[in-house]
């Protein structure tokens, strides 16, 4: 689905929620858990069916470097004051961990047949989640949150790009991969359904598969790190990359509160729009 559809749905339900105040917390929580379980299930099914040990090892190196630089830059940008408070004082939502691990383990065991359209199922679940998040956010968020979200989005996008560049350069030194190829790993921004096939068509299937895996694992890692670390919000938002507008949106809302829906959606949309240009630029080096 296109970013414009997510924006339109979120904006429409946000406007509707300003007019009719509804308490939909139970439905929102159920929607969060459903998306998290399905994403974990699908991710495990894909990895189990395609990942060789060598490809996985290379992907893990890129994932570790990207995470390290993103969190470090996020902490530097955050400074002494928290950039985002939201619902961060709430207890760690351990149920999120339980749900994503359950989904991953279930997917590893069952291995969904290729005939099951899990991608489309997730799209539908995410649209439902965004609709509920828009309705719920509208009754809680003041106009100042929108202004604050713009600054947060700009910072998170800059951090995502800078951390990706640093991670790619470091990996090039460590394992000798050309910088142009390393950037395809780290500038995929978690958008595995685009970055993997894009790389496969330009530099080979094996490399494309490894890039697919690192971006898929990047998404899965967000579900575990966000509740565990909590800070820095900007860094963890940057780590979510393009996925923060859809698949990983639930974890930001669960940990930071409904206010986090706005910067999460805008960050994901912005990085989704620039990712194709970033990967094309990397190939031209």
N, C-alpha and C positions, 0 to 999 in steps of 0.2 A: 504494500500500500504506500501511497505517496505521502510525503511530509505535509502537503497541503490538506489532505483529508484529516490527518490528526489535528492540525491547527484549527480547521473548520469545526470539527466536532468539539474540541475543547472550548473554543470561543463560544460556540452556540450554547453549550450546556452551562458555561460560566455565566453567560447573559441570562439564561433561563433561571439559574439558581439565585440570581440577584432579585428576581421577581417573586419566585415561589420558594420559600424556605422549607427545606425538607431535611429530616434527620435520617440519613441513609448509611450511617456508620456500619451496621451489620452487613448490608449488601456490599459496601466498599471493601470491608475486611474479607468477605467470602471471595470477592473478585480478585483481590490481591493474592490470596492463597492458591486460587485456581490457576492464575497466570504463572506464578512461581513454580508450581508443580509441573505444569505442562512444559515450560521451558527447560526445566531440569531433566524431565523425561526425554524430550526430543534431543537435547544436547548429548545425553549419555548414549542414546540410540545411534546417533551419527558418529560419535567418536569410536564406539565399540566396533562399528562396522567398517571404519576406514583408516583408523590411525595405526601406523606402524611405530615401533619403539623409537626408531631414529627420528622420525618426523615429530613425534611427541616431545622428545628431548630438546630438539631445536626450538620448538614452539614454546616450551617452558622457559628457556633462556630469555627469549624475547619478552615473554610475559613478565618475568621477574624484573628485568631491567626497566620495562615500561612502568611497572607498578612502583618501583623504587624511586625513579625520577619524578613521577607524577605526584606521589605523596610528599616528597621532599620539596618540590616547587610549591605545592599547595600550602605546606606549613610556612614557607617563606612569605608567601602572599598573604597568609592569614594574619601574621604579626601577633601582637599581644592580645588583640581583641578578636573574639569569634566573629567571622563574617556572616554567619547564619546561625541563629539560635533555634527558631522553629520549635519543633517538639522534641528537641535533642535531650531534654532532661528526663524523658520517659524511660522506663526499664528497657533493656535490650530485648527486642522481640525474638526470643529464642525459637518461637514457633516457626518463624521464617526459615531459620536454619534447618529445623526438623523437616519442613515441607520440601525445601529444595534438595536436601539430601535424600529424602524419600523418593522424590521424583527421579533423581539421578540413579539411585539404586534400582528402582523399578524399571527404568529405561534400559539399564545395563543387563537386566535379567530377561526382560520380555523382548527387547529389540523390535520396535514397531515396524511392521512391513512397509515397504516403499509405497504401497497403495494407500496408506493412511495419510491424508493431507494435513499433517500436524502443523505445517507452516500456515495454512489457511485458518486452521482452528485457533492458533495463537493470535493471528490478525484479528479474528472476531472477538476473542477474549480481551485483547488489548483495547479495542474500540469501546467495548462495554466498560472496561476499567476507566478509560479516559473520560467517558460520559459521566460516570459516577463521581470521579475525582473532580470534574468541573462543577457538578452540582454541589458537592460537599465543600469545595474550596470557596465557592461564592459566598457561602454564609459565614465564613470565618475570616476571610482575607480583606484587609483594607487597601486603599489605593496606594499607600506607601510601599507595599510589598511589590507592586508592579515596577515602581521606580528602582527599588533596590535590586530587583531581579535582573535588570539590564546590566548593571555593573558586575554582578556575579557571573552572568553569562559571558560577558567579554573576557573576564579574568579566567574563567574555566576553559574557554576555547583556546586562549593564548597558552595556558599551561599544557593543555592536551597536545598542541602542536610542538611546543618547545620540548616537552618530555619525550615525545616520539622521536624528535630529531636527535636528542642526546642518547636515547636508548639504541637507536639505529647506528649511531657512530660508535658507541661502545661495543655493540655486537660485531660490527665490522672489524674492530681491532681484535676482539677475543677469538672469533672463529673464521675471520678472513672473508666473510661474505661481502660482496660489493655494496657500497653505500646505497646505490639505487635500489637494490633488492631488499636490503635491510629496512629501508623506509616503507616498503610495501607491507612489511610486517607490522610496523609500529604506527603507521598512519592509516591503517584500516579502520581505526576507531571503534572496534567491536562489531562492525558491519560485515559479518562473515559471509552473508549471502551475496554480497557484491565484491568484496575484496578478494575472496578466494577464487571465484570464477574469473575475475579480471586478471589476477596474477597468472592463473593457469593458461589463459589464452595468450599471454604475452611472454612469459618466461618458462613455461612448462608445467605439466600437470603435478609433478611431485612437489615442486616449490609452492604451487597454488594450493595444494592440499594442506601443507604445513601452515601457510598463511591463513587458510580457512580455520584450522584448528586453534591457532593462537588467538584469533579474534573471537571464536566461540568460547574458549576458556576465559578470555577477558570478561565476557558477559557473566559467566558463571561465578567468577571470582568476586565480582561486585556484590553478589548476594551474600557472600560470607564476610567480606571485609568491611562493608558499610556499617553493619551492626556492631562489629568487633572494634573498629577503630573510632568511628563517629567523626573524628577530626583528622585532617582538615576537610570541611564540607566542600570547599572549592576544588581541592585536589581529588577527592573521591567522586565528585561530579565529573571532573575531567576524565577520570579513569573509566567511567561509564560510557564516555564517548557518545556515539550516535544512538546508543541503545536507551539513553535516559528518557527519551520521549515515548518509549513503548515498553519493551520487555523488562527493563530494570526500574521503570518508574515506581512500581509498588514498593520497592525496598526504601527508596528515598522518602516516600510518603509515610511509610511505617515508622521510620527512624526519626525523621525530622519534623513530621507533621504535615498537614495539608498545605501549608504555605510553600513547602518545597516543590509542590507540583508545578508551579509556574516556572521557576528557573530550570527545573528538570526538563520540562517540555521544550523550552526555548533553547537550552543547551543542546539537546538531542537534534532538534530541527537544524540549528546552525551547523553542527558538525556533519550531519547527513548531507547538507547542501554542498559543503566544501570538500568532502572526502573524495569524490570522483576527480576533482581538479588536483587535489594533493597527490593522488596516486599517478595521475597522468604526468604531473610535474616531476615526480620521483623517477619515472621511467625515462624522462628526457635528459637526466643528468649524465 
